[in-house]
């Protein structure tokens, strides 16, 4: 009797885990969109290693996202003015509630978000990370 109950619970837990895994993987597919607040890296981070191991370069078109795999190409649009940029995810963050992306200095200037510091943004995955792109 107890064995059947355990088996059902194990099957349910496995199905739940598989569903969560599939949901997480799906978010890196082209077409995935997300809206929230976007910000940018301060210059004090110049040269410091990112989570991917690459040094932060304000002159590169890069971004930090908490879940998208490294190497994922995303389009970030400043909702206030319609400007958009294409950047590559190479770091983790932002680590502030409500923010979904941090962009490099160059990307921030093109989005015209430097003065405001934080703006509403929409991001869209345009190219999935190459295999082995990392997490």
C-alpha positions as CSV (number, residue, x, y, z in Angstrom):
1,X,0.0,0.0,0.0
2,X,2.6,2.5,1.0
3,X,4.8,1.5,-2.0
4,X,2.1,2.7,-4.4
5,X,1.7,6.0,-2.7
6,X,5.5,6.5,-2.8
7,X,5.6,5.6,-6.5
8,X,2.9,8.1,-7.3
9,X,4.7,10.9,-5.4
10,X,8.0,10.1,-7.1
11,X,6.3,10.1,-10.5
12,X,4.6,13.5,-9.7
13,X,7.9,14.9,-8.5
14,X,9.6,13.7,-11.7
15,X,7.0,15.2,-13.9
16,X,7.1,18.5,-12.0
17,X,10.9,18.6,-12.3
18,X,10.8,17.9,-16.0
19,X,8.2,20.6,-16.6
20,X,10.3,23.2,-14.7
21,X,13.4,22.2,-16.7
22,X,11.5,22.5,-20.0
23,X,10.1,25.9,-19.0
24,X,13.6,27.1,-18.2
25,X,15.1,25.9,-21.4
26,X,12.3,27.4,-23.5
27,X,13.1,30.9,-22.3
28,X,16.3,30.9,-24.3
29,X,14.6,30.2,-27.6
30,X,14.3,32.9,-30.3
31,X,11.1,34.9,-29.8
32,X,11.1,34.7,-26.0
33,X,10.2,38.2,-24.6
34,X,10.4,39.8,-21.2
35,X,9.5,43.2,-19.9
36,X,10.7,45.0,-16.8
37,X,13.3,47.6,-15.8
38,X,16.7,47.9,-17.5
39,X,19.9,49.5,-16.2
40,X,23.6,49.6,-17.0
41,X,27.0,48.9,-15.6
42,X,28.9,51.6,-13.8
43,X,32.3,52.4,-15.2
44,X,33.9,51.1,-11.9
45,X,33.3,47.5,-13.2
46,X,35.6,48.1,-16.3
47,X,38.0,45.2,-16.6
48,X,36.5,43.1,-13.8
49,X,35.6,39.6,-14.7
50,X,32.0,38.8,-15.6
51,X,30.3,35.6,-14.6
52,X,31.3,34.1,-18.0
53,X,35.0,34.9,-17.2
54,X,35.3,37.6,-19.8
55,X,36.4,41.0,-18.5
56,X,33.7,43.7,-18.6
57,X,34.3,46.1,-21.5
58,X,32.1,49.2,-21.6
59,X,32.8,49.5,-25.3
60,X,31.3,46.1,-26.2
61,X,27.7,45.4,-26.8
62,X,27.1,43.0,-23.9
63,X,24.5,42.4,-21.1
64,X,23.8,40.6,-17.9
65,X,20.7,38.5,-17.4
66,X,19.9,36.2,-14.5
67,X,18.8,33.1,-16.5
68,X,19.6,33.3,-20.2
69,X,22.7,31.2,-21.2
70,X,25.9,33.0,-22.0
71,X,26.2,33.7,-25.7
72,X,22.5,34.4,-26.1
73,X,21.8,37.3,-28.5
74,X,19.0,39.6,-27.3
75,X,17.4,42.8,-28.5
76,X,16.8,45.3,-25.7
77,X,14.3,48.1,-26.4
78,X,13.9,51.2,-24.4
79,X,10.1,51.4,-24.1
80,X,10.1,55.1,-23.5
81,X,11.8,56.1,-26.8
82,X,11.7,53.0,-29.0
83,X,15.5,52.7,-29.4
84,X,16.8,49.2,-29.4
85,X,20.2,47.4,-29.4
86,X,21.4,43.9,-30.0
87,X,23.7,42.6,-27.2
88,X,25.2,39.3,-26.1
89,X,24.6,37.9,-22.6
90,X,28.0,37.3,-20.9
91,X,27.2,38.0,-17.2
92,X,24.6,37.3,-14.5
93,X,22.5,40.1,-13.0
94,X,21.1,42.5,-12.4
95,X,20.8,41.8,-8.7
96,X,18.1,44.4,-8.0
97,X,14.4,43.4,-7.7
98,X,12.3,44.3,-10.7
99,X,15.3,44.7,-13.1
100,X,15.7,42.2,-15.9
101,X,18.8,43.3,-17.7
102,X,22.0,45.3,-17.2
103,X,23.6,46.5,-20.4
104,X,27.1,47.8,-21.2
105,X,28.0,51.5,-21.3
106,X,27.9,51.5,-25.1
107,X,24.5,49.8,-25.3
108,X,23.2,52.2,-22.6
109,X,24.3,55.3,-24.7
110,X,22.6,53.9,-27.8
111,X,19.4,53.2,-25.8
112,X,19.6,56.7,-24.3
113,X,19.3,55.4,-20.7
114,X,22.4,56.8,-19.1
115,X,20.8,60.0,-17.7
116,X,17.8,58.1,-16.3
117,X,19.8,55.2,-15.1
118,X,16.9,52.8,-15.1
119,X,14.1,52.6,-17.8
120,X,11.3,50.3,-18.8
121,X,12.6,47.8,-21.4
122,X,11.5,44.9,-23.4
123,X,13.9,42.2,-24.3
124,X,13.6,39.6,-27.0
125,X,15.8,36.6,-27.7
126,X,17.0,36.8,-31.3
127,X,19.5,34.0,-31.3
128,X,20.0,31.1,-28.9
129,X,23.4,30.6,-27.3
130,X,25.7,28.3,-29.2
131,X,25.9,24.8,-27.7
132,X,28.2,24.9,-24.7
133,X,27.4,28.6,-24.2
134,X,27.1,28.0,-20.5
135,X,24.7,29.1,-17.9
